[in-house]
Amino acid sequence: MANKVLLECRPMTWEENVEYNEFSDSLADKKNKVSGKEYLKKIVPWVMEHVYGVKDVNSFSPGELMAIYTTTVSLTSNIRMDEIKNLKTSTNGSVSEANTAKTADGSGK
C-alpha cells in the first residue's frame, strides 16, 4: 500500500524563490542546457524537496506533481492584494506615507 502524503500548495518564500531561480538558471546555462522534458524531470523534484520537504516523489502521480509545481509557481507570482494593506500607491507612484504610518500605529509595535 502506498503512503499517503497530504500537502497544501503554497507560494515559495523569498529565500526559496531565490534558490529556485538560481537552480532554474543553472539548468538553462549554455553549458548544461537541457530539453524541456529534462528540465521538468529536474525542477519538479527540486520544488517538491525544497519547498515541501518531500524527498520521495513516487508518492505522487505525474499529473499531481505537475499540478503542484505549476500551482506553486503561480502562487509565488501572485499578489495577495486584499491582505497587503500598504500596497496601494499614491498619485505620484510612491507608497502612501499616511497609510504606512496608520498601519504602523495600529500594529502596536
C-alpha positions in Angstrom: 0.0 0.0 0.0 1.4 3.4 -1.0 2.0 6.1 1.6 -0.5 8.9 1.6 1.0 12.4 1.6 -1.2 15.4 2.2 0.2 18.8 1.5 -1.2 22.3 0.9 0.1 24.2 -2.1 1.7 27.5 -1.1 3.8 30.2 -2.6 7.6 30.0 -2.2 9.2 32.2 0.4 11.7 34.8 -0.8 14.7 32.5 0.0 13.1 29.5 -1.7 12.3 31.6 -4.7 15.9 32.9 -4.9 17.2 29.3 -4.7 14.6 28.2 -7.3 15.7 30.9 -9.7 19.4 30.0 -9.3 18.7 26.3 -9.9 16.5 27.1 -12.8 19.1 29.4 -14.3 21.8 26.7 -13.9 19.7 24.3 -15.9 19.3 26.9 -18.7 23.1 27.6 -18.7 24.6 27.3 -22.1 27.0 24.6 -21.0 24.3 22.5 -19.2 21.4 23.3 -21.5 18.6 20.7 -21.1 15.5 20.0 -23.1 12.0 20.8 -21.8 11.4 17.2 -20.6 14.8 17.1 -18.8 14.1 20.5 -17.3 10.8 19.3 -15.7 12.5 16.0 -14.6 14.9 18.1 -12.5 12.9 21.2 -11.5 9.7 19.4 -10.3 11.5 17.1 -7.7 13.6 20.2 -6.7 10.4 22.1 -5.8 8.9 19.1 -4.0 12.0 18.7 -1.9 13.0 22.3 -1.2 9.5 23.8 -0.8 7.5 20.9 0.7 10.2 18.7 2.2 9.1 15.7 0.1 12.1 13.6 -0.8 10.3 10.7 -2.5 8.2 12.0 -5.3 6.9 8.4 -6.1 4.1 9.0 -3.6 2.5 11.3 -6.3 1.3 10.7 -9.9 3.0 12.6 -12.7 -0.2 14.7 -13.0 -0.2 15.5 -9.3 3.4 16.6 -9.4 2.9 18.9 -12.4 -0.2 20.4 -10.7 1.7 21.0 -7.5 4.6 22.5 -9.4 2.5 24.8 -11.6 0.3 25.9 -8.7 3.4 26.7 -6.5 5.0 28.8 -9.3 1.7 30.5 -9.9 1.0 31.3 -6.2 4.6 32.6 -5.9 4.0 35.2 -8.6 0.5 36.3 -7.4 -0.1 39.3 -5.1 -2.5 39.0 -2.2 -4.0 42.4 -2.7 -6.7 42.0 -0.1 -4.1 41.0 2.6 -1.4 43.6 1.9 -2.8 46.9 3.0 0.1 49.2 2.1 0.3 48.0 -1.5 -1.8 50.9 -2.8 0.2 53.7 -4.3 -0.3 57.4 -4.1 -0.9 59.6 -7.2 2.8 60.2 -7.7 3.5 56.4 -7.7 5.1 56.2 -4.3 3.7 54.3 -1.3 1.4 56.5 0.7 3.1 57.6 3.9 -0.2 58.2 5.6 -1.3 54.6 5.1 2.1 53.3 6.2 2.0 55.4 9.4 -1.6 54.5 10.1 -0.8 50.8 9.8 2.3 51.1 11.9 0.4 52.8 14.7 -2.3 50.2 14.6 0.1 47.3 14.8 1.1 48.1 18.4 4.8 47.8 17.6 
